Amino acid sequence: MHEDDEARYKKYTTLEYIRDFFYQGNRRFTLTYRRIIGKSYEWVTMRIFASSEYTQENQKVILIVQKEDAIESLELMSLAKVQFEIMRSIASTYVTMHAIKLDDDTVVDLSNATNSNLEFNIIPNATKLMIWTISKRIHPDYLELGLQFTDLTTLKERLTGKKQLSMDLLGNNVGWIRAQFIPTQFNEDGTPSLVLFTTADIDEGKRKEEKLTQISTELNLATHIQTAVLPNSFPAYPNKNEFDIYASMHPAKEVGGDFYDFYFLDDDHFAMVIADVSGKGIPAALFMMVSKAIIKNQAANTYSPAEILAKVNTQLCENNDMDMFVTVWLGILEVSTGKLVASNAGHEYPALKRSNGKFELFTDKHSLALGCFPSIKYRNYDIQLHPGDCLYVYTDGVTEATNKDQELFGTNRMIEALNEKTDEKISQKLATVMNNIQGFVQDAPQFDDITMMILKYNGMK
């Protein structure tokens, strides 16, 4: 169990508390908490039902305890909080949010996603919920438009390849209601399996103020997106001796969409990703979330980075109305042999250090960034790592860090910083580079995220 939930769990699950709760006439007790899974967690809802009538004098009360998985991933929960805040910032009175599982027609109520004492209701029929919600709240003139989204098969088809669907519908008793559908998890064929469904009551004034409100809130929200879903516990694999990996991200004042990720595909294949989304603010942060999720989903199907990038590019190009793109370096390490297969979609050149040498720029073959044009072919290349070799990847926030005289930190200074301390531990290398950047820019503002990742291959022992 997550440490932040332990005290609340212990307080509300004592026999005395539960007795008092039911003696007050309540029939169901619900508590939601986080269950630790590796370095992430999932949300679990526990319900306690009374099986018969009872009074304070009737001590023979039989309770039924039921536990259900409520929220399946940290990425979904982070996006739910962000999207809820966006919708609430434009809402005049009322916001609802649900996570709809398209494949089994169930839905989870996330309307309290930002509360510290979270409680979720799991409903077995998503279609009925949406029909009831829209029929009750939408004006008859807009009812047909709203109901077309209640068929889950149609909804899945319309969301495939899209980042979101949004529509404004005239309400019955309020001005306008904005409904949004955002796919967050995907099947192997690229169709969405889990969708955030959000509604918010908005009036004409709020609609006109929407962009101004988003400007004032997007900094904190986008920063939250970036930091919440990245691996940030190091050493990442303390029981693994074959390699060491460290990463860091320093968000800029004007937030962009950098991200890094790493995970095992199986016992012998380890994936590493670093990427930089075009643009700034909430659009870049949401595009980053979608890109990160699609890459991880596609990586589960093949060990070829080029094939993964090609499939991700196809999905990102579909209905890319904002013309956003993302540069990506993706590598898959065969841990037992040290063979690294990588592919580069318009990203910065990596830097490679052999065990007895210094860091040097590795000029790999580039292809176009993801999201620019469909049907782009990406190419794999191999690097054979030997014990003691190190690989460093980064975003352009490193080389384009700018001082007050408008000078760039540049590639040469980056390589010099990497080679500054030859006997330095791998765990300290990124901090050394960052210290050099800060010493160079001094008081000049940071306009781009600074993201780095470094791997040292130790070999099989």
Secondary structure, DSSP 4 states (H G I P E B T S, - for coil): --HHHHHHHHHHTSHHHHHHHHHTT--EEEEEEEEEETTEEEEEEEEEEE-S---SS-----EEEEEEEEE--HHHHHHHHHHHHHHHHH-SS-EEEEEEETTTTEEEE-TTTT-SS----EES-HHHHHHHHHHHHB-HHHHHHHHTTS-HHHHHHHHTT-S-EEEEEEBSSSSEEEEEEEEEEE-TTS-EEEEEEEEEEE-HHHHHHHHHHHHHHHHHHHHHHHHHTS---SSS-TT--SEEEEEEEE--SS--EEEEEEEEEETTEEEEEEEEESS-HHHHHHHHHHHHHHHHHHHTS-S-HHHHHHHHHHHHHTT-TT---EEEEEEEEETTTTEEEEEEES-PPPEEE-TTS--EE--PPEEPPBTSSTT-----EEEE--TT-EEEEE-HHHHT-B-TT--B-HHHHHHHHHTS-TT--HHHHHHHHHHHHHHHHTTSPP-S-EEEEEEEE----
